[in-house]
Amino acid sequence: MRISSKGDYGLRALVDLSRHYEAGNPVQVKDIARRQQVPEEYLGQLMVGLRRAGLVHSVRGAAGGYLLARPPGEISVLQVLEALEGPLAVADGLSDRPALAGAPGAAIRELWCQATEAALVVLRGVTIADLSAREPAPTHTYHI
């Protein structure tokens, strides 16, 4: 299972939004990008995908930006990754056809299916709130 920059940056953005969830104020992409050290334009594209998946809401206008669509404890890492990366598996083609008993590679294919399910259980069980709690508190750097 390989998670690309889409999944990584998307998770970073949602963790950032979770830190502003209680205030209820929209957060601009440029501010998320700066704090998370990710390319702003790319992050903007990812936020559109997260909005389409129903994970964030967008607010237009000068004071606009993005808000989490649900509390951070109700958004799993798996939901975010599948929204940005598509279906996850440890090997390609696992959902294309079932392993036939006795077919060449059936035992290996079954192993990959088990490994995928184990990974999905972990990703399903961790929420954005969990990740936010594990991240160190943001530090403020002032430049003169």
C-alpha positions in Angstrom: 0.0 0.0 0.0 1.5 3.2 -1.1 0.1 6.6 0.0 1.1 9.4 -2.3 1.5 13.1 -1.5 -2.3 13.4 -2.1 -3.1 11.4 1.0 -0.3 12.8 3.1 -1.1 16.5 2.3 -4.8 15.9 2.6 -4.4 14.4 6.0 -2.2 17.3 7.1 -4.8 19.7 5.9 -7.6 18.0 7.9 -5.4 17.8 11.0 -4.8 21.6 10.6 -8.6 22.2 10.1 -9.3 20.1 13.2 -7.3 22.5 15.3 -9.7 25.3 14.2 -12.8 23.2 14.4 -14.1 24.5 17.7 -13.7 28.2 16.7 -16.0 27.5 13.7 -14.1 30.0 11.5 -13.1 29.0 7.9 -9.4 28.5 7.3 -7.9 29.6 4.0 -5.8 27.2 1.9 -2.8 29.6 1.9 -2.7 29.5 5.7 -3.0 25.7 5.8 -0.3 25.4 3.1 2.1 27.7 5.0 1.7 25.9 8.3 1.8 22.4 6.8 4.6 23.3 4.4 2.8 22.0 1.3 2.3 23.7 -2.1 -0.7 26.0 -2.0 -2.0 25.3 -5.5 -1.8 21.6 -5.1 -3.5 21.7 -1.7 -6.2 23.8 -3.3 -6.9 21.0 -5.8 -6.9 18.4 -3.0 -9.4 20.5 -1.0 -11.8 20.4 -3.9 -11.7 16.6 -3.8 -12.2 16.5 0.0 -15.2 18.8 -0.5 -16.7 16.5 -3.1 -16.3 13.6 -0.7 -18.2 15.5 1.9 -15.3 15.8 4.3 -15.0 19.6 4.3 -17.3 22.6 3.5 -16.1 25.6 1.6 -17.1 29.2 2.5 -16.8 31.8 -0.2 -15.8 35.4 0.2 -13.0 37.4 1.7 -13.3 35.7 5.1 -13.9 32.3 3.4 -12.0 29.1 3.4 -12.6 25.6 4.6 -14.2 23.9 7.6 -14.5 20.3 8.5 -17.9 18.9 7.5 -18.1 16.8 10.7 -16.3 16.7 14.0 -12.7 15.5 13.7 -13.5 12.4 15.8 -16.0 11.3 13.1 -13.6 11.4 10.1 -11.4 8.3 9.8 -8.0 8.3 8.1 -9.4 5.6 5.7 -12.2 8.0 4.6 -9.7 10.7 3.7 -7.3 8.4 2.0 -10.0 6.7 -0.1 -11.4 10.1 -1.1 -8.0 11.2 -2.4 -6.3 8.0 -3.4 -9.1 5.7 -4.3 -9.5 2.1 -3.1 -6.5 0.9 -1.0 -4.8 -2.4 -1.3 -1.3 -3.8 -0.6 -1.1 -5.3 -4.1 -2.7 -4.4 -7.4 -5.8 -6.1 -8.7 -7.0 -7.7 -5.5 -10.6 -6.7 -6.0 -10.6 -7.5 -9.8 -11.2 -11.2 -9.3 -11.4 -13.6 -6.4 -8.6 -16.1 -5.7 -9.6 -19.5 -7.0 -8.7 -22.3 -4.7 -5.9 -24.4 -6.2 -5.0 -21.8 -8.8 -1.4 -20.7 -9.0 -0.7 -17.9 -6.6 -4.0 -18.4 -4.6 -2.2 -18.6 -1.3 -0.2 -15.5 -2.0 -3.2 -13.6 -3.2 -5.0 -14.6 0.0 -2.1 -13.3 2.1 -2.3 -9.9 0.3 -6.0 -9.8 0.9 -5.4 -10.4 4.6 -2.7 -7.8 4.8 -4.9 -5.3 3.1 -7.8 -6.0 5.5 -5.5 -5.6 8.5 -4.2 -2.2 7.2 -7.8 -1.1 6.5 -8.8 -2.0 10.1 -6.0 0.3 11.4 -6.8 3.2 9.1 -10.5 2.9 9.8 -9.9 3.0 13.5 -7.8 6.2 13.6 -9.6 9.6 13.3 -8.5 13.1 12.4 -8.9 13.9 16.1 -6.5 11.1 17.0 -3.9 12.4 14.6 -4.4 15.9 15.8 -3.8 14.8 19.4 -0.6 13.0 18.4 0.8 16.0 16.5 3.0 18.4 18.4 1.5 21.7 19.2 2.2 24.3 16.5 5.0 26.7 17.3 4.9 30.3 16.3 7.9 31.6 14.5 8.3 35.3 14.1 10.5 36.8 11.4 11.8 40.4 11.6 
